[in-house]
Amino acid sequence: MSAEIWTLERIETEEPALAALARLHRVLADEAVLFATDGTGPAPKAAFAGPPAVQWLSGRPLLLAAHPAVVRDLCAPLTARLARRLAAEFPDVAEASLAVAEAVEHPGFPWPERIAAFREAPSEDDVPHAPLFHFLLLRALAAPATHLARSFTPPTPDRWKRAMCPFCGVHPAAAIASPGSDRCLLCVLCGCRWTMEGLACPTCGEKRTERLRALASPDVGPASLEACDSCGFALKVFSESALPSGPPLAMEILTCRLDLVAERDEGVRRDPVALAALFPPE
């Protein structure tokens, strides 16, 4: 494969098997940009009180510390707009996408509850086509989350020790291969890069090398998986030279076969919230 940076557009052109997924994400990304720039929606700025350090020392990711009304006023219309764009571009899911759009546009839709619990998969009793809604909500939340990650320097390891992104609160599902004795974690939703001291499992602290394993194959793209046999936590690891700034969306799509092979052959599966933000339901 070429050493050039992979983009969604490049995947559409050069990887026919992945072209539909890359096009879907490109369409949604384009719609999010239009929403923020054509005057119909607010800029993706999530406001919170006090300096970031105050939130991080209290253990709160910045998105979860943001004023709920600000996040709601951004995500509610953007989720509906993404659903309608999806319906227009992909006829096979038009009916489900329009049902989601109509539900979230209803005046009584419980946006505060849905945003507060965005890391939890909703049930069909809560929203129609719950997996599709969850995917679109996460894509909408990626806008303010990415804005936060690009606006502030991530916290130092002594200021943030939790196994979740300091900006959006999603558990890490990726990392960047780097020399040294620390981990450089990478958020798949907002693109934040932050350091965790040591090479132990970020979730349970497992250090025994016989309980930590690496999975890789040249047939599934330029990435590997690190898995902890003690708690089941797993990270996809990328080379820094292959990554642009921001969320690793194109690289995730390019290497999605690795997730399939790891789950099929090794029983290893990454964080379900991260996967729900990357891969739409079938």
C-alpha positions as CSV (number, residue, x, y, z in Angstrom):
1,M,0.0,0.0,0.0
2,S,1.1,3.5,-0.6
3,A,2.7,5.5,2.2
4,E,0.4,8.4,1.4
5,I,-2.2,9.4,4.0
6,W,-5.5,7.5,3.4
7,T,-8.6,9.6,3.1
8,L,-12.3,8.7,2.7
9,E,-12.1,9.8,-0.9
10,R,-9.0,7.6,-1.6
11,I,-10.7,4.6,0.0
12,E,-13.7,5.1,-2.3
13,T,-11.4,5.1,-5.3
14,E,-8.9,2.4,-4.4
15,E,-10.8,0.0,-2.1
16,P,-14.0,-1.2,-3.9
17,A,-15.1,-3.4,-1.0
18,L,-15.0,-0.5,1.4
19,A,-16.2,2.2,-0.9
20,A,-19.8,2.2,0.3
21,L,-18.8,2.7,4.0
22,A,-16.3,5.4,3.1
23,R,-18.9,7.2,0.9
24,L,-21.4,7.0,3.8
25,H,-19.0,8.7,6.2
26,R,-18.0,11.3,3.6
27,V,-21.6,12.2,3.0
28,L,-22.3,12.6,6.7
29,A,-19.1,14.6,7.2
30,D,-20.0,16.9,4.3
31,E,-23.5,17.4,5.8
32,A,-22.1,18.3,9.2
33,V,-19.8,20.9,7.6
34,L,-22.7,22.4,5.6
35,F,-24.8,22.5,8.8
36,A,-22.1,24.6,10.5
37,T,-21.4,26.9,7.6
38,D,-24.6,27.5,5.6
39,G,-26.4,29.5,8.3
40,T,-28.9,26.8,9.2
41,G,-27.1,25.5,12.2
42,P,-24.8,26.7,15.0
43,A,-21.1,26.3,15.0
44,P,-19.9,23.2,16.8
45,K,-18.9,25.0,20.0
46,A,-19.7,23.3,23.3
47,A,-19.4,25.8,26.1
48,F,-18.4,24.8,29.6
49,A,-17.7,26.7,32.8
50,G,-14.1,27.3,34.0
51,P,-10.8,26.2,32.6
52,P,-10.4,22.7,31.3
53,A,-8.1,21.8,34.2
54,V,-11.0,22.3,36.7
55,Q,-13.1,19.7,34.8
56,W,-10.3,17.2,34.3
57,L,-9.2,17.4,38.0
58,S,-12.8,16.6,38.8
59,G,-12.8,13.6,36.4
60,R,-15.2,15.1,33.9
61,P,-14.6,15.1,30.1
62,L,-15.2,18.5,28.6
63,L,-18.2,17.4,26.5
64,L,-20.0,16.0,29.5
65,A,-19.2,19.2,31.4
66,A,-20.7,21.4,28.7
67,H,-24.0,23.3,29.1
68,P,-26.7,20.7,28.2
69,A,-28.7,23.3,26.2
70,V,-25.8,24.2,24.0
71,V,-25.1,20.5,23.1
72,R,-28.8,19.9,22.6
73,D,-29.3,22.8,20.3
74,L,-26.4,21.6,18.2
75,C,-27.1,17.8,18.2
76,A,-30.9,17.8,17.9
77,P,-31.1,19.5,14.4
78,L,-27.8,17.9,13.2
79,T,-29.0,14.4,14.0
80,A,-32.2,15.0,12.1
81,R,-30.3,16.6,9.2
82,L,-27.8,13.6,9.0
83,A,-30.7,11.2,9.0
84,R,-32.5,13.0,6.1
85,R,-29.2,13.2,4.1
86,L,-28.7,9.5,4.7
87,A,-32.2,8.8,3.4
88,A,-31.6,10.9,0.3
89,E,-28.3,9.3,-0.5
90,F,-28.9,5.6,0.4
91,P,-32.4,4.5,-0.6
92,D,-32.0,1.1,1.1
93,V,-32.1,2.8,4.5
94,A,-34.4,5.7,3.6
95,E,-37.5,4.4,5.5
96,A,-35.5,3.8,8.7
97,S,-33.6,7.1,8.4
98,L,-36.8,9.2,7.9
99,A,-38.4,7.5,10.9
100,V,-35.4,8.5,13.0
101,A,-35.5,12.1,11.6
102,E,-39.2,12.4,12.4
103,A,-38.8,11.0,15.9
104,V,-35.9,13.4,16.9
105,E,-37.7,16.4,15.4
106,H,-40.8,15.8,17.6
107,P,-41.1,18.5,20.3
108,G,-41.4,15.8,23.0
109,F,-38.3,13.9,22.1
110,P,-36.2,13.5,25.3
111,W,-33.0,15.1,24.1
112,P,-31.5,15.8,27.6
113,E,-31.7,12.1,28.5
114,R,-30.4,10.8,25.2
115,I,-27.4,13.1,25.2
116,A,-26.6,12.5,28.8
117,A,-26.6,8.7,28.1
118,F,-25.1,8.9,24.7
119,R,-22.5,6.2,25.5
120,E,-25.3,3.7,26.2
121,A,-27.1,2.0,23.3
122,P,-30.8,2.9,23.5
123,S,-33.6,0.4,23.2
124,E,-36.3,0.2,20.6
125,D,-38.8,1.4,23.3
126,D,-36.8,4.6,23.5
127,V,-36.3,5.5,19.9
128,P,-37.2,3.9,16.5
129,H,-34.4,2.0,14.8
130,A,-32.3,2.4,17.9
131,P,-28.9,1.2,16.5
132,L,-29.3,3.7,13.6
133,F,-30.3,6.5,15.9
134,H,-27.3,5.7,18.1
135,F,-24.9,5.8,15.1
136,L,-26.3,9.2,13.9
137,L,-26.3,10.7,17.4
138,L,-22.6,9.8,17.8
139,R,-21.8,11.3,14.4
140,A,-23.6,14.5,15.4
141,L,-21.8,14.6,18.8
142,A,-18.5,14.2,16.9
143,A,-18.8,17.8,15.7
144,P,-18.6,19.5,19.1
145,A,-16.3,16.8,20.4
146,T,-13.8,17.4,17.6
147,H,-14.0,21.1,18.1
148,L,-13.1,20.7,21.7
149,A,-10.2,18.4,20.9
150,R,-8.8,20.9,18.4
151,S,-9.3,23.9,20.7
152,F,-7.4,22.7,23.8
153,T,-4.2,20.9,24.7
154,P,-5.0,17.5,26.2
155,P,-4.2,17.0,29.9
156,T,-1.0,15.6,31.2
157,P,-1.0,12.0,32.6
158,D,-0.9,13.3,36.2
159,R,-4.0,15.4,35.5
160,W,-6.1,12.8,33.7
161,K,-5.9,9.1,34.7
162,R,-9.2,7.8,33.6
163,A,-9.7,5.2,30.9
164,M,-11.8,7.5,28.7
165,C,-11.2,10.5,26.4
166,P,-10.7,13.7,28.4
167,F,-12.7,15.6,25.7
168,C,-15.7,13.5,24.9
169,G,-15.7,10.7,27.4
170,V,-15.6,7.8,24.9
171,H,-13.4,4.9,26.1
172,P,-10.2,4.6,24.1
173,A,-10.4,2.1,21.2
174,A,-7.2,3.1,19.4
175,A,-3.6,4.1,20.1
176,I,-0.6,5.4,18.2
177,A,2.5,3.2,18.1
178,S,5.3,5.2,19.7
179,P,8.7,4.4,21.3
180,G,9.0,4.6,25.0
181,S,7.3,3.3,28.1
182,D,4.0,5.2,27.8
183,R,0.8,4.8,25.7
184,C,-0.4,7.4,23.3
185,L,-4.2,6.9,23.2
186,L,-6.4,8.0,20.4
187,C,-10.1,8.8,20.5
188,V,-12.0,7.5,17.5
189,L,-14.8,10.0,17.9
190,C,-13.0,13.3,18.4
191,G,-9.4,12.6,17.5
192,C,-7.9,13.5,20.9
193,R,-4.5,12.2,21.6
194,W,-3.5,11.8,25.2
195,T,-0.8,10.0,27.1
196,M,-1.2,7.4,29.8
197,E,1.8,6.5,31.8
198,G,3.1,3.0,31.4
199,L,2.2,0.1,29.0
200,A,-0.3,-1.6,31.3
201,C,-3.9,-2.2,30.3
202,P,-5.6,1.2,30.5
203,T,-8.7,-0.4,32.0
204,C,-7.6,-2.9,34.6
205,G,-3.9,-2.1,34.9
206,E,-2.7,-5.6,33.9
207,K,1.1,-5.6,33.4
208,R,1.9,-9.3,32.9
209,T,3.1,-9.8,29.3
210,E,1.5,-13.2,29.1
211,R,-1.9,-11.6,29.6
212,L,-1.3,-8.9,27.0
213,R,-1.3,-10.0,23.4
214,A,-1.0,-8.4,19.9
215,L,-2.9,-9.4,16.9
216,A,-1.9,-8.4,13.3
217,S,-2.1,-9.6,9.8
218,P,-0.8,-8.0,6.5
219,D,-4.1,-9.0,4.9
220,V,-6.3,-6.7,7.0
221,G,-4.5,-3.4,6.6
222,P,-1.8,-1.3,8.3
223,A,-2.8,-1.7,12.0
224,S,-2.6,-4.2,14.8
225,L,-4.8,-5.0,17.8
226,E,-3.6,-5.1,21.4
227,A,-5.8,-7.1,23.8
228,C,-5.9,-7.7,27.5
229,D,-6.9,-11.2,28.4
230,S,-7.7,-10.2,32.0
231,C,-10.5,-7.7,31.3
232,G,-11.1,-8.0,27.5
233,F,-10.0,-4.5,26.7
234,A,-8.7,-4.0,23.2
235,L,-7.0,-1.2,21.2
236,K,-6.3,-0.8,17.5
237,V,-2.8,0.5,17.0
238,F,-1.9,2.7,14.1
239,S,1.4,4.1,12.9
240,E,1.6,7.9,13.4
241,S,2.9,8.4,9.9
242,A,-0.4,7.0,8.5
243,L,-2.6,9.3,10.5
244,P,-3.8,12.8,9.7
245,S,-4.8,15.1,12.5
246,G,-8.3,14.6,13.9
247,P,-10.4,11.4,14.2
248,P,-8.8,8.3,12.5
249,L,-12.0,7.6,10.5
250,A,-10.4,6.7,7.2
251,M,-7.9,4.4,8.8
252,E,-10.6,2.8,10.9
253,I,-12.5,2.0,7.7
254,L,-9.4,0.9,5.8
255,T,-8.6,-1.6,8.7
256,C,-12.1,-2.7,9.6
257,R,-11.3,-6.3,8.5
258,L,-8.9,-6.5,11.5
259,D,-11.9,-6.0,13.8
260,L,-13.8,-8.8,12.0
261,V,-10.9,-11.2,12.0
262,A,-10.1,-10.5,15.7
263,E,-13.6,-11.1,16.9
264,R,-14.1,-14.2,14.7
265,D,-10.8,-15.9,15.4
266,E,-9.7,-14.6,18.8
267,G,-13.0,-13.4,20.5
268,V,-11.5,-9.9,20.8
269,R,-13.9,-6.9,20.4
270,R,-13.2,-3.3,21.0
271,D,-15.3,-0.8,23.0
272,P,-18.9,-1.0,21.6
273,V,-19.5,2.7,21.8
274,A,-16.5,3.4,19.6
275,L,-17.6,0.7,17.2
276,A,-21.1,2.2,17.1
277,A,-19.7,5.5,16.1
278,L,-17.7,4.0,13.3
279,F,-19.8,1.4,11.7
280,P,-23.5,1.8,11.0
281,P,-25.9,-1.1,11.8
282,E,-26.4,-3.6,9.0
